[in-house]
Amino acid sequence: MKATSESISEKSLLNQLKALIVACITGDGHLQCKGWRHLVSFYSKNMDEINFQRRLFKKVFRIDGRLYPPSTTSSAHKLFFISKDVTKKLIKLGTPIGNKTFNPFLVPEWIVNGTRAIKSQYLRGLYT
């Protein structure tokens, strides 16, 4: 019986982390799924934020991001997760695709109807 309760709590934690990722992309990231390009990207001057995203994606999706240093035209670090499989999973989770200023989107139903912990992680991702 203990193994079942552990797997339930692991599944609950995984869903919370997925809610956090969806919110981070919604708030400050970018999901692109166009033609052959399937990627998630984050831009930030803060390396702590970049490293946080990197650890989060490793834990949930078991992929590592490709980090690009600031360029001469931008002082932001760029973190790209290039994976067709991951972008398809994120789309199924309700992550908005493309330019969010021009494309309307809603909070995914599984988050709206989710546990208090899932809602909390989603809000955390939007506001941090």
N, C-alpha and C positions, 0 to 999 in steps of 0.2 A: 504494500500500500504506500510505503514511503516513496518509492520510485515514481508512482503516479502523481503524487502531490508535488514532487520536485519538477517533473516534466510540465505540470500545469503552471507552476510559478516561472519556469524558464520560458514557456510560451507567452505568459503574461508580460514578462520583462522584454521579450523580443518584440511584442506588439507595441509596447511603450516606446522602445527605441525606434521602431518603424514610424510611429506617430511623430517622434522628434525629428527624424530625417525628412519626412514629408513637409513638416512645418519649416525646417531650415531651408529647404529648397524653395518653398512657397515665399518665404520672407526675404531671403537673401541670396538664393542660389538660382540656378537655371537648369532646366531639363530640356534637352534637345533630342528630338527623334524625327529626323528628316532625311530621307534617302538612306545613304550608307552611314550617316552620322548619328550615333546613339551615345549621348554622353550627359553627365551631370557636371556642372562647373560651379566653383565658388571663387570669388575674388576678395581679397582682404589685405590690408596693410598689417594686420595683427596676426603674427605667427601662431599665437595660442589658439585663435579661432580656426586657423588652417589645420593645425595638429589635432584639434578636437574633431573636426569633420573626418579627418583621415582615420583616426582611431575608431570613430563611430561606424564608418563604412567597412572597416576591417572586421569589426565585431559582428555586424549584421549580415553583410554580403560576402565577406571573406575576399575582398579585393583591395588593392592598394591604389591610391591615386597617383597621378603624375603631377609633380610639383614643378612649376616654372617660376623663376625669380622675377622680381620687378624688372620692367624694361625701361628704356630711356624715355618712353612716353607715358608710363604709368608707374606709380610707386606701390602698386598692389601685387601681392603674390597671387598666382593662379594655380588652382588645384582642379584637375580634371579626372573624372572617373569615366573611363571609356569602356562600356560594356552594353551590348545589345540586350543581354539577359537581364541585367540590373535595371535598365531603363524600362523594359517591358513590365517588370515587377512593380516598379514605381508608378507607372501609368495605371496598372490594375489597382494600386492602392489609392488612386485618385489624385496623384500629384499633378499640378497644372503644367502644361507643356508650353514652351515658347515664352514670348514676351507677355508677362502678366499684366502690364499696363494696358494692353489692347485686347486681351482675351479674358472675358469674364470667367470666374471660377468660384466654386463653393467649397466649404469644408466637407471632406469626404464623410459619407453616412456612417462608416464604421467608427469614425472618431466622434461624430455627433452623438451616436448611440452607444459609444464605448464606456468603459469604466471611468471613474473619476481620475485614476492614475493616467490613463491614455489621454484624456482631455488635458490634464495638467502638463504632460510632456509636450503635447501639441502647442499649448500656449507658451511654454518655456522656449520652444524652438522659434516661435514667431517673435518673441520679445527679446531674445538674447543675441 
